[in-house]
Amino acid sequence: MAEDRPIDRTDRRILDELARDGRLSVTELARRVGLSKSPAQVRLRRLQAAGYILGFRAVIDMARLGRDHIAFVEVKLADTTEPALRAFNTAVRAIPEIEQCHMIAGAFDYLLKVRTTDIASYRQVLGERISQLPHVASTSTHVSMQAVKDSGP
């Protein structure tokens, strides 16, 4: 933490509660973890300052926005030197349809989560953007049929 103090059970409970509902008021958060408001607020600020809490965001219903087509893309690179990996990492961040990018230990190098409106728009993103990323040798797509569990505990 800010003063190199390990987090305790109460800190973990605060983090668990916020992971479930990031819009909790400090008063409600304090009640749920068994603290008064001031100590809860101090802990919350300390967890933020120490980098345990990176931010807060709204969870958007992407289907209502017409962006419910999800594909997972395995990417193999032709070059896996550090400069090549850095170039790929930088370029992938510029494609808004790529929601997540994970470097993988295994048969391929990266796994991308790509969100688009439909298969036609996905095909366009794949052909015009993902395949053109630095050092891409090949891709393999897996289309999600249903999100059984999408986030959270």
Backbone torsions as a table, in degrees:
resi	resn	phi	psi	omega
1	MET	NA	-170.5	-174.8
2	ALA	-55.0	-37.7	178.5
3	GLU	-106.2	30.1	179.1
4	ASP	57.8	35.1	178.8
5	ARG	-98.2	131.3	178.1
6	PRO	-67.7	154.0	178.2
7	ILE	-77.9	148.8	-179.0
8	ASP	-107.6	-174.0	-177.5
9	ARG	-60.2	-39.2	179.9
10	THR	-67.0	-41.8	176.1
11	ASP	-59.1	-43.0	179.6
12	ARG	-64.6	-37.1	177.0
13	ARG	-65.5	-40.2	176.3
14	ILE	-59.8	-46.9	-179.7
15	LEU	-63.4	-40.8	178.3
16	ASP	-62.9	-44.5	179.6
17	GLU	-63.3	-43.1	179.9
18	LEU	-68.7	-32.0	176.8
19	ALA	-65.1	-34.0	177.9
20	ARG	-76.7	-37.8	-177.3
21	ASP	-151.3	95.3	-178.5
22	GLY	-70.9	-7.3	-179.0
23	ARG	-97.8	9.6	178.9
24	LEU	-59.4	138.7	172.0
25	SER	-71.8	158.6	178.3
26	VAL	-61.9	-36.9	178.9
27	THR	-61.5	-46.6	180.0
28	GLU	-69.2	-39.7	177.1
29	LEU	-59.2	-46.0	179.1
30	ALA	-59.3	-44.6	179.5
31	ARG	-59.8	-44.6	-176.6
32	ARG	-66.8	-29.1	-178.1
33	VAL	-102.9	2.0	174.3
34	GLY	79.8	34.1	176.9
35	LEU	-123.1	165.9	168.9
36	SER	-83.5	170.6	-172.2
37	LYS	-61.5	-46.0	-175.5
38	SER	-62.6	-49.7	178.1
39	PRO	-63.4	-34.2	177.4
40	ALA	-64.9	-41.4	179.8
41	GLN	-65.1	-40.1	177.6
42	VAL	-62.7	-45.9	179.5
43	ARG	-63.9	-42.0	179.9
44	LEU	-60.2	-46.4	178.8
45	ARG	-62.6	-40.5	-180.0
46	ARG	-65.4	-41.3	178.2
47	LEU	-64.3	-36.7	176.6
48	GLN	-68.5	-47.4	-178.2
49	ALA	-62.6	-34.1	-178.9
50	ALA	-81.2	-7.3	177.3
51	GLY	89.2	8.5	174.9
52	TYR	-72.3	-34.0	176.3
53	ILE	-107.8	114.5	-175.6
54	LEU	-90.0	-18.4	179.8
55	GLY	161.6	-179.0	179.3
56	PHE	-129.2	144.1	179.3
57	ARG	-152.0	160.2	177.5
58	ALA	-82.9	145.5	173.6
59	VAL	-95.4	114.6	-172.8
60	ILE	-96.6	139.6	173.9
61	ASP	-79.5	94.3	-175.1
62	MET	-66.4	-27.5	177.2
63	ALA	-64.4	-38.2	178.5
64	ARG	-66.5	-23.8	177.1
65	LEU	-90.9	0.0	179.9
66	GLY	76.5	21.3	-179.5
67	ARG	-120.3	55.1	-175.4
68	ASP	-106.0	11.0	175.3
69	HIS	-87.2	118.4	-178.8
70	ILE	-119.6	131.7	174.5
71	ALA	-128.1	143.1	173.4
72	PHE	-106.8	130.3	-173.5
73	VAL	-119.8	120.9	171.2
74	GLU	-82.6	130.9	-179.8
75	VAL	-121.8	127.0	172.0
76	LYS	-106.8	133.8	178.5
77	LEU	-98.1	150.8	176.1
78	ALA	-80.1	-21.3	-177.1
79	ASP	-139.2	126.8	-179.7
80	THR	-118.9	27.5	172.8
81	THR	-69.8	162.1	-179.4
82	GLU	-56.9	-44.3	178.0
83	PRO	-61.9	-36.5	178.7
84	ALA	-67.3	-42.4	178.2
85	LEU	-63.2	-42.7	178.1
86	ARG	-62.0	-42.1	179.9
87	ALA	-63.3	-44.1	177.9
88	PHE	-62.4	-48.6	-178.2
89	ASN	-58.1	-43.8	179.9
90	THR	-64.7	-45.7	-177.3
91	ALA	-67.3	-37.3	-176.9
92	VAL	-66.8	-30.3	179.8
93	ARG	-66.5	-18.7	-177.2
94	ALA	-87.4	-2.4	-178.4
95	ILE	-103.3	107.0	-173.5
96	PRO	-64.9	-26.3	-179.7
97	GLU	-69.9	-19.1	177.3
98	ILE	-84.3	106.4	-179.2
99	GLU	-79.3	-36.3	-178.2
100	GLN	-141.3	148.3	176.0
101	CYS	-141.7	121.9	-178.7
102	HIS	-124.5	131.5	170.9
103	MET	-77.0	134.6	-172.0
104	ILE	-118.8	141.3	170.5
105	ALA	-95.1	113.2	-178.4
106	GLY	161.3	-146.8	-173.6
107	ALA	-75.4	-13.0	176.7
108	PHE	-137.6	174.7	-171.6
109	ASP	-98.2	-36.9	-177.3
110	TYR	-137.0	150.5	171.4
111	LEU	-122.1	123.4	-179.1
112	LEU	-109.5	141.3	169.3
113	LYS	-105.2	118.1	-174.8
114	VAL	-117.4	129.7	-179.1
115	ARG	-117.6	126.8	178.4
116	THR	-140.0	-177.4	-178.9
117	THR	-81.3	-32.5	-177.0
118	ASP	-164.6	179.0	-177.3
119	ILE	-65.2	-33.9	179.4
120	ALA	-65.8	-43.1	178.7
121	SER	-70.1	-34.3	174.4
122	TYR	-61.0	-46.6	-179.4
123	ARG	-57.8	-38.7	178.5
124	GLN	-66.4	-44.9	178.5
125	VAL	-62.3	-41.9	179.0
126	LEU	-62.3	-50.3	-175.1
127	GLY	-71.9	-37.5	-174.0
128	GLU	-96.8	-21.5	-175.0
129	ARG	-119.5	-57.1	-174.7
130	ILE	-66.7	-46.7	-179.7
131	SER	-64.1	-20.6	-179.7
132	GLN	-92.5	-1.4	177.9
133	LEU	-61.6	152.2	-178.5
134	PRO	-56.6	131.2	171.2
135	HIS	70.4	13.0	178.8
136	VAL	-71.2	123.9	177.6
137	ALA	-97.1	-39.9	-180.0
138	SER	-160.4	160.5	176.8
139	THR	-135.1	156.8	173.8
140	SER	-141.2	129.5	-173.6
141	THR	-105.7	139.8	172.7
142	HIS	-125.5	118.7	-178.3
143	VAL	-91.5	130.5	178.1
144	SER	-74.5	131.0	176.4
145	MET	-92.8	-30.7	-179.2
146	GLN	-161.9	137.6	173.1
147	ALA	-88.9	106.6	-179.5
148	VAL	-78.1	-40.9	174.2
149	LYS	-143.0	122.6	-173.1
150	ASP	-105.3	-32.6	179.3
151	SER	-167.7	169.8	174.3
152	GLY	83.4	171.1	-178.1
153	PRO	-69.9	NA	NA
